[in-house]
Amino acid sequence: PALPPSFPAASPPAHRYVEKPPPPWWSNQGEGSRAYTGCVKGRCLHPLACNDEGEYTYPCLPEAIGKGLVLLHPGLWYNWGNWPAYNRELAGGGSRGHDAYGEFEVTASGVKHPLMQGVPENFKLSDELYYYEADPAGTPIQVLATAHSKSKNKDFPQVFVVNHPKARIAGITLGHDGIAHGHAAYQQLLKNAVLWTAHKEAWITASAK
């Protein structure tokens, strides 16, 4: 399918949040699966959120390597048993569980990064707190924000970047439902992740205003 039109070069893009983008942005790979393809002024990126546990069925994803990946919520689960390199190399790890849905606080790590531009140092939201853990044998990650699980008595990464040698990869474990999606901090994180992975971080400051 044809790519969506690029954002104009003269100014930062305007953002409009929608739960289900119209085609060709939206590609339903199966129930519970969400895959998008986007382009920010010629820089292609591939946001991924999926609930599929089984065989890998996303033939377009390897093509995104070298471009940009935004891994959202279930996209950071251990989904595909026949593709362990996805979690090890692209997600830098993964989650096999989470706290029951409820309110928790997200705390910035203090590391300065474009993904955190305009995002509060601390914010609360209702969501699923993922038990994401970095894979010691995987691609290293840089943690940008964490949340404390009361049930596990442990802090878990919620926002991070994967230091892949060929692609910009952002990981955001948040985003279970419309309540989280409507949170201003989540929306800012999502905008920042899209622009950063597309190598358009110069637009983030204007986007955050």
N, C-alpha and C positions, 0 to 999 in steps of 0.2 A: 504493500500500500504506500501511497505517497506520504511523505513526512508532513507534519503540520507546518505552517509558515513560520519562519524565524522571527524573533523579535526584532524591531527596528534597531539599527545601529546607533542612532543619534541619541537615544535616551534609554534609561533602565526600563524594563518591561513593567506593565501594570499587571497585577495579580488578581485573579478571581478564583476563589476556592469553590470547587464543586465536588459532590460525593461520587459522581459517576461521569467523567468527561465523555463527550460525544466522540464517535469514531472520527479519525483514525487513532486518537489518543488512547481509546479504551480497547483492550484486547482481553476477552474473557477466555482463559485457558481451561476452564472447568469450574465447578461450583466452589466458591470460596477462594478463587484465584484471581489475582489482579496484576496485570502487567501493563505498563505504559511504555510508549516510545515518544520521546520529545526531542526538540531541537531548539537550542538557544543560539541564534545567529550562527548557524553552521556547526555548532558543537553538539553532537548527538549524545544523549544520555539515556539510561534505561532504569527508571524506578521500578522496584519489584516488591510486591507484597503477595504472599501466597500461603495457603493452608494445606497444600497437597503434600501428603506423606506417601511416597511410593517411588516410581521410576521417574527419572528426569524427562520432562516433556516440553522444555523451553528451548527449541533450536536456535532462537534468535539471541539468547543471552551471551554465548561465547563471542559473538560478533561485537558486543558492547565493550569487551576488554580493549583497553587502549583509548576508550572514550570516557564514559563516566557511568557509575552505578550509584543509585540511592536505594539502600536496603531498608525496608520499612517493616516494623512489627513482625508478622509471621515470616517475612523474608529472612529473618535472623533465627529461625527455628532450624532444627536438624530435619530437613524435609526429605532429601533424596538419598536413599540408601545406596543407589547405584552411582552416585556422584559425590563421594566424600570430599573431593577437592574443592567443591563449592564452598563448604564451610571452612575448610582449612586455609584455602588460598584467597577466596574472595570476601568471605564474611569474617575471617580471622578467628572464628570460633562459632558459638551458637548457644541456643537455649533448648532445654528439654523439659522445662517447667516454668510455672509462674505463680505468684500469689493470687488468691481469689480477687476478683474484680473489686476495686475500692479506691479510696483516696490515699495518695501518698505524695511525698515531696521530692522533687528533683532538685539536685544541687550541682551547680557548676563546679568543675574541678579546679578552676583558676587558670587553666591553660588558655592563652589567647589564641583564638582561631576564628576565621570568618564565619564558621557555622554558628558561633555563639553571638554574633553581632545583633544587638537589639533584643536579646533573650535575657530575661531576669536571672540574677544569680541563683535565686531560689523561687520555685513556683510549685503549687499544688494542683493536681488534677486527678480525676477518677479514671482509672485505666487498669490494665493488667501489668503488674511489675514483673518483667521477664528476668529469669535467672541466667542472663547471658554471661558466659565465661569465655575468656580468650583461650585459644588452643595454643599450648606451649610450643607445638611444632608448626604452628600456622604463621601466616603473615602477621607481623606485629601490628598492634593497634595503638592509637593515642586516645585516651579517655578524656572526653570533654565534659561529661556530666554523669552523675550517679544517682541512685536512689537506695534507701535502706529498707531491706525486707525485715519486717518484725518477725515473721515466721521462721526465717533462716538466720536472723540476727547477723546479717551480712550486707555489705554494700555491693551493688551490681551496676555495671556500666549501662547507661541508657542512651547516651549520645557519644559517638566516637567516629574516628576516621581510621580506615585500614590503609596502612602504608604500602600499598601495592606498587611495584616498580613500573607498571605500565598503564595504570589507570587511577583516577581519583575515585575513591569509594567512600561514601558516607553511610553510617549505620545509625538508625533511630529505632529503638525498640518500642517506642510509644506508638499509640494510634489504634486502639482496639475498636472504637466505635465513633459515632457522630459527636458524642460529648467531648471526647479527646480531640477529634478533628476540628471542633469548633473553638478550642482553646487558643487564645491569641499566641501564647508561647509556642505551642505546637505548630501553628501555621507559620510563624516566623522561622522556626527551625526548618520546616519543609521548604520554604522559599530559599533560605540560605543554602540548603543542601543542593537544591537544583542549580542555583547559580554557581556555587563553588565547583561542583562536579563538571559543570560546563565551562570552567575556566573563565567565568564572568564575575569573579569576586569583587571587582571594582564597582559593580552595580549594587552590591549588598548594602552599603551605607545608605544609599538613596532609598532602597527597598525598605529598610528598617525604620525610616522616618514616618 
